[in-house]
C-alpha cells in the first residue's frame, strides 16, 4: 500500500497548493496538507515490495488527466492570461502528454519511448512558458540574476546588496535588513544553486531556464533509475502539476534541490559508488537539507556499522566543504549573514500555509517558532525507525520530515511544499523495488571502496 499512500498524499498536496497558490492559511488547504503528512507516515510503515502495479497505473493516469485538465482552465503562471489566446502549442503538448501516458498504461513495454515523449514535452513547454511570460517582480529572481552577473565578473555574490523591490517597512524582512531601498545582505542561497543557475543565465540571460532544465533532468534520472510505467506516470505528475511552471516563473530554487534528490536516488540504484558524493551535492543545495541528512542512513544496511556510516559521511561532508568553504573563507561574515543568519532572522509570516499562521489569524498566540524543529525531529526519528531501507523510503522519509517541519514553520509557501511534493512522486516512482535491494548495492560498494 505504500505506493498508493504516497500517491494519494501527493495528490492531496497538489490540490492544497492550488488553493490561493499556497499563500494563506486556508482551512481546507491545511487539512489536505495534514492528510498528506499522515498518509506519508502510514506509507513509511509498509515494507512490502510492489508486486502488481496495473491498478496503480490506471489510478495515476486518472490523476494525471485531472491535472492536465486543470492546465486548460487555470493559467500555469501569473504572467500568462488564458483569455489572450496563443496557447495552441501549450495545449498540443498537454494532449501529447495525455496520449503518451495512456499508451504507457496500455502498452507497458513502450514505457521508455513514452517516457522520452513526456520529458521532451516538458522541456518544450518550459521553454515556451519562459519565452512567453514576463519577468516576475520578486526578490529571489533579483538575487539570482545579480548573483549570476557577479559570478560572471568574478565578484563575490555574498558581498552584494540588492535593491529592495518592496517598501522599507515590508514584513518580508526582519527590521534593519532593508535600509533606504537596499537590502543589507548578499546572495541568500548556498553557492551550488548559483552554479546550477549559471548555464541558463549565460545562454539566455535568464537563470530560470536552468531551473526548468534541472527539474526535467531530475525526472529523467528517476525514470532512468527505475524504467517502469509507474515511474513515467509519477514523473509526469510532477512535471505537469498545475503549479510546477509557476515555481519556475517565480524563480524559486526547489528544482535544484529535487535534482540533487534525484541524483541520490539514481546513484543508490544504478551507481552506488557515486552515492556519498551525490548525497553531499544534495545537502549543498539548500540550508534546510541539514534536516534530512541523517536519512542517508536508510541506504545503508542494518545493523549500521561505524565503517559504512563513516565511509559515506566523510565523503558527503567533503563535498559540502568543497562547495561552501571557499566562499566562507573569502568573507566569513558576509557568507554567514547571507546564508545562515538571514534565515534565522526572517520574521513570522501570517500569510503562510502553516498551522502557526492559522492560530495567529484566529486570534490565538502562535506556538514558539522552534516547535517546527521538534516536529521535524520526531518525523525524522520515525522515518529512521520505520521507513524501508530503499530509495523510495529515502524519498518518502524526506517528504515526511519536510511536511512536519513546514506545518509548524514561521514561513511556509508553495515553493517550500514543492520539494516534499516532488519527493513523494519520486517515492511512488521507485516503490517497485523490493525492500533492501538498494541498501545491499550500497553496502557492496562501500565494502569495495573502504572508509
C-alpha positions in Angstrom: 0.0 0.0 0.0 3.0 2.4 0.3 2.9 3.5 -3.3 -0.9 4.1 -3.1 -0.5 6.1 0.1 2.3 8.2 -1.3 0.3 8.9 -4.5 -2.8 10.0 -2.6 -0.6 12.1 -0.3 1.0 13.8 -3.3 -2.5 14.4 -4.9 -3.7 16.0 -1.6 -0.7 18.2 -1.5 -1.1 19.2 -5.2 -4.6 20.4 -4.8 -3.9 22.0 -1.4 -1.3 24.2 -3.1 -3.7 25.0 -5.9 -5.8 26.9 -3.4 -4.6 30.5 -3.3 -1.1 29.3 -4.6 -0.3 28.2 -1.1 -0.1 31.8 0.2 -2.7 31.8 3.1 -3.6 29.5 6.0 -6.8 28.3 4.3 -8.5 25.6 6.5 -9.2 23.3 3.5 -5.6 23.5 2.3 -4.2 22.9 5.7 -6.5 19.8 6.1 -5.1 18.5 2.9 -1.5 19.1 3.9 -2.1 17.3 7.3 -3.7 14.4 5.4 -0.7 14.2 3.1 1.6 14.0 6.2 -0.5 11.3 7.8 -0.6 9.2 4.7 3.1 9.6 4.1 3.8 8.4 7.7 1.5 5.4 7.1 3.3 4.6 3.9 6.7 4.5 5.7 5.3 1.7 7.8 4.7 -0.6 4.8 7.8 -2.5 3.7 6.2 -4.9 1.2 7.5 -4.7 -2.4 5.1 -3.6 -5.1 4.1 -6.8 -6.9 1.3 -5.7 -9.2 1.1 -2.2 -10.4 -1.6 -2.4 -13.1 -4.4 -0.9 -11.0 -2.0 1.7 -9.6 -1.0 2.8 -13.1 -4.6 3.4 -14.0 -5.1 5.4 -10.9 -2.0 7.5 -11.6 -3.3 8.0 -15.2 -6.6 9.3 -13.8 -4.7 11.7 -11.5 -2.6 12.9 -14.4 -5.5 13.5 -16.7 -7.2 15.6 -13.9 -4.0 17.7 -13.6 -3.8 18.2 -17.4 -7.4 19.3 -17.5 -6.6 21.9 -14.8 -4.0 23.3 -17.1 -6.7 24.1 -19.6 -8.8 26.1 -17.2 -6.2 27.8 -14.9 -3.2 29.8 -16.2 0.1 28.0 -15.3 1.6 31.3 -14.2 0.8 34.8 -13.0 2.1 36.4 -16.2 0.1 34.4 -18.7 -3.5 35.1 -19.4 -5.6 32.2 -20.9 -8.1 34.7 -22.3 -5.5 36.2 -24.6 -5.1 33.0 -26.6 -1.9 31.9 -28.2 -1.9 28.7 -26.1 -2.2 26.3 -29.1 1.3 24.9 -28.7 0.8 24.5 -25.0 -2.5 22.7 -25.5 -0.9 20.4 -28.1 1.9 19.5 -25.7 -0.7 18.7 -23.0 -2.6 16.5 -25.4 0.7 14.7 -26.4 1.4 14.0 -22.7 -2.1 12.6 -22.2 -1.7 10.3 -25.1 1.8 9.2 -24.1 0.6 8.5 -20.5 -2.3 6.4 -21.9 0.0 4.4 -24.1 2.3 3.9 -21.1 -0.6 2.1 -19.2 -2.0 0.2 -22.2 1.4 -0.8 -23.7 3.8 -1.0 -20.7 6.6 -2.3 -22.9 6.8 1.1 -24.6 7.5 3.0 -21.4 10.9 4.1 -22.5 9.5 5.7 -25.6 6.6 7.3 -23.8 8.9 8.5 -21.0 11.0 10.3 -23.6 7.9 11.9 -25.0 6.9 13.2 -21.6 10.4 14.6 -21.0 10.6 16.3 -24.4 7.1 17.8 -24.0 8.0 19.0 -20.5 11.2 20.7 -21.9 9.3 22.3 -24.7 6.5 23.6 -22.5 9.0 25.1 -20.1 10.9 26.9 -22.9 7.7 28.1 -24.4 6.4 29.3 -21.0 9.6 31.2 -20.1 9.8 32.9 -23.5 6.1 33.9 -23.5 5.9 35.0 -19.9 7.3 38.2 -18.3 9.8 38.9 -15.6 8.5 38.4 -12.1 8.7 41.2 -9.5 10.0 39.0 -6.8 13.2 39.3 -4.7 14.5 35.8 -5.4 14.6 36.5 -9.1 16.7 39.6 -8.5 19.0 37.8 -6.1 19.8 35.1 -8.7 20.1 37.4 -11.7 22.5 39.6 -9.8 24.3 36.7 -8.3 25.0 35.2 -11.7 26.2 38.5 -13.0 28.6 38.8 -10.1 29.9 35.3 -10.6 30.4 36.0 -14.3 32.7 39.0 -13.5 34.5 37.0 -10.7 32.9 39.0 -7.9 31.8 37.6 -4.6 28.0 37.3 -4.7 27.8 37.3 -0.9 29.3 40.8 -0.8 26.4 42.2 -2.8 23.5 44.3 -1.7 20.3 44.3 -3.7 17.6 46.9 -4.5 14.6 46.4 -2.4 11.5 45.7 -4.5 9.2 46.4 -1.6 8.7 49.3 0.9 11.4 49.6 3.5 8.8 48.7 6.2 7.9 45.5 4.4 7.0 42.5 6.6 9.1 40.3 4.3 12.4 41.1 6.0 13.5 41.5 9.6 13.9 45.1 10.9 17.2 46.6 9.7 17.7 44.4 6.7 16.1 46.9 4.3 17.6 50.4 4.5 17.0 53.3 2.1 15.9 50.9 -0.7 18.8 48.5 -0.4 18.9 45.1 1.2 21.7 44.6 3.7 22.7 41.1 2.7 24.2 39.2 -0.2 23.2 36.1 -2.1 20.9 34.1 0.1 21.5 30.5 -1.1 24.4 28.1 -0.9 26.8 28.5 -3.9 25.7 25.3 -5.6 22.4 26.7 -6.5 24.2 29.7 -8.2 26.4 27.3 -10.1 23.4 25.4 -11.4 21.6 28.7 -12.4 24.6 30.0 -14.3 24.2 27.9 -17.6 20.7 29.3 -18.1 21.8 32.8 -17.4 24.9 32.6 -19.7 22.9 31.2 -22.6 19.7 33.2 -22.3 20.3 36.0 -19.8 17.6 34.4 -17.6 18.6 31.9 -14.9 15.1 30.4 -14.8 15.9 28.3 -17.9 18.4 26.4 -15.8 15.8 25.8 -13.1 13.3 24.2 -15.5 16.1 22.1 -17.1 17.1 20.9 -13.6 13.5 19.8 -13.0 13.4 17.9 -16.3 16.8 16.3 -15.6 15.5 15.2 -12.2 12.6 13.4 -13.9 15.0 11.8 -16.4 17.2 10.5 -13.6 14.3 8.9 -11.8 13.0 7.3 -15.0 16.4 6.0 -15.7 16.8 4.7 -12.1 13.6 2.7 -12.5 12.5 2.2 -16.1 8.8 1.3 -15.5 5.4 2.7 -16.4 4.8 3.8 -12.8 7.9 5.9 -12.9 6.9 7.6 -16.2 3.5 8.4 -14.8 4.8 9.7 -11.4 7.4 11.9 -13.1 4.7 13.3 -15.5 2.5 14.1 -12.5 5.3 16.2 -11.0 6.4 17.9 -14.2 2.8 18.7 -15.2 1.5 19.6 -11.7 -0.8 22.6 -12.1 1.7 25.0 -10.5 5.1 23.5 -11.5 5.6 26.1 -14.1 4.6 28.7 -11.5 7.6 27.6 -9.4 10.0 28.3 -12.2 8.2 31.6 -13.2 8.7 32.9 -9.7 12.4 31.9 -9.7 12.3 29.6 -6.7 15.2 27.2 -6.4 13.5 24.0 -5.3 14.1 22.4 -8.7 17.8 22.3 -7.9 17.1 20.5 -4.7 14.9 18.0 -6.5 17.7 17.4 -9.0 20.0 16.7 -6.1 17.5 14.2 -4.6 17.1 12.5 -8.0 20.9 12.2 -8.3 21.0 10.5 -4.8 18.2 8.1 -5.8 19.8 7.3 -9.1 23.1 6.7 -7.5 21.6 4.4 -4.9 20.0 2.2 -7.6 22.4 2.4 -10.5 25.8 3.8 -9.4 26.2 3.1 -5.6 29.8 4.1 -5.7 28.6 7.7 -6.5 26.1 7.8 -3.6 28.2 9.6 -1.0 29.3 12.3 -3.5 25.7 12.7 -4.7 24.5 12.9 -1.1 27.0 15.7 -0.5 25.8 17.7 -3.5 22.2 17.3 -2.4 22.9 18.6 1.0 24.7 21.6 -0.6 21.6 22.8 -2.5 19.7 24.5 0.3 20.1 25.3 4.0 17.3 23.1 5.4 18.7 20.0 3.8 20.6 19.5 7.1 17.2 18.3 8.5 17.1 15.3 6.2 20.8 14.5 6.1 20.5 11.5 8.5 18.1 9.9 6.1 21.1 8.8 4.1 21.4 6.0 6.6 18.4 4.4 5.1 20.6 3.4 2.1 22.9 1.5 4.4 22.0 -2.0 5.7 21.2 -2.6 9.4 22.8 -3.1 11.8 24.7 0.1 10.9 28.4 -0.2 11.2 30.8 2.7 12.0 32.8 1.7 9.0 30.0 2.1 6.5 28.5 5.1 8.2 31.9 6.9 8.3 32.7 6.0 4.7 29.5 7.7 3.4 29.6 10.6 5.9 33.1 11.9 5.3 32.7 11.8 1.6 29.4 13.7 1.7 30.9 16.3 4.1 33.9 16.7 1.9 31.6 17.7 -1.0 29.7 20.2 1.2 33.0 21.7 2.3 34.4 21.9 -1.2 31.2 23.7 -2.4 30.8 26.1 0.5 34.1 26.6 2.3 35.9 28.7 -0.4 33.2 31.4 -0.2 33.2 31.3 3.6 37.0 31.8 3.6 36.8 34.8 1.3 34.4 36.7 3.6 33.2 34.7 6.6 30.9 37.4 7.9 29.2 38.1 4.6 28.7 34.4 3.9 27.3 33.6 7.4 25.0 36.6 7.4 23.5 35.9 4.0 23.3 32.1 4.1 22.7 31.4 7.8 21.7 34.4 9.9 19.2 35.8 7.4 17.2 32.6 7.6 17.2 32.8 11.4 16.2 36.4 11.4 13.3 36.0 9.0 10.1 37.3 10.6 6.9 35.3 11.2 4.5 35.5 8.2 0.8 35.4 8.9 0.1 34.6 5.3 1.9 31.2 5.4 0.3 27.9 4.8 1.0 26.7 8.3 -0.7 25.9 11.5 1.1 28.7 13.2 -0.3 31.2 10.8 -3.8 29.7 11.2 -3.5 30.1 15.0 -2.4 33.7 14.6 -5.3 34.6 12.2 -7.8 33.1 14.7 -6.5 35.4 17.4 -4.5 32.7 19.3 -0.9 33.1 20.3 1.2 31.1 17.9 3.4 28.4 19.1 7.1 29.1 19.5 8.9 29.0 16.2 11.3 26.3 17.4 8.4 23.8 17.6 8.9 23.1 13.9 12.3 21.6 14.7 10.7 19.3 17.3 8.1 18.2 14.7 10.8 17.6 12.1 12.9 15.7 14.6 10.0 13.4 15.5 9.3 12.7 11.9 13.0 12.1 11.3 13.1 9.6 14.1 10.0 7.8 12.9 11.4 7.6 9.3 14.7 6.2 10.5 12.8 3.7 12.7 10.1 2.6 10.3 11.0 3.5 6.7 12.1 0.8 4.4 15.9 0.8 3.6 15.3 1.7 -0.1 15.5 4.7 -2.4 11.7 5.0 -2.1 12.0 5.0 1.7 14.5 7.9 1.5 12.3 9.9 -0.8 9.2 9.4 1.3 11.1 10.0 4.5 12.3 13.3 3.1 8.7 14.3 2.3 7.6 13.4 5.9 10.3 15.4 7.6 9.7 18.5 5.5 5.9 18.4 5.8 6.2 18.2 9.6 8.7 21.0 9.5 6.6 23.3 7.3 3.3 22.8 9.0 4.7 24.4 12.2 7.1 26.8 10.5 7.0 30.6 10.7 7.2 30.7 6.9 5.7 28.1 4.5 4.6 28.8 1.0 4.1 26.9 -2.3 7.7 26.7 -3.2 8.6 25.2 0.2 6.0 22.5 -0.3 7.1 21.7 -3.8 10.1 19.8 -2.5 8.0 17.2 -0.5 5.6 17.0 -3.4 8.5 16.0 -5.7 9.9 13.6 -3.1 6.5 11.9 -2.8 6.2 11.4 -6.6 9.8 10.0 -6.6 8.8 7.7 -3.8 5.9 6.4 -6.0 8.2 6.0 -9.0 10.7 3.9 -7.1 8.2 1.9 -5.0 8.5 -1.1 -7.2 11.8 -2.1 -5.6 11.9 -4.9 -3.1 12.9 -3.9 0.5 16.7 -3.9 1.0 17.6 -4.1 -2.7 19.2 -0.6 -2.8 20.8 -1.0 0.6 22.5 -4.2 -0.5 24.0 -2.5 -3.5 25.3 0.4 -1.4 26.8 -2.0 1.1 28.7 -3.8 -1.6 30.1 -0.6 -3.0 31.1 0.7 0.5 32.9 -2.6 1.2 34.8 -2.3 -2.0 36.0 1.3 -1.5 36.6 1.2 2.2 36.3 4.1 4.7 
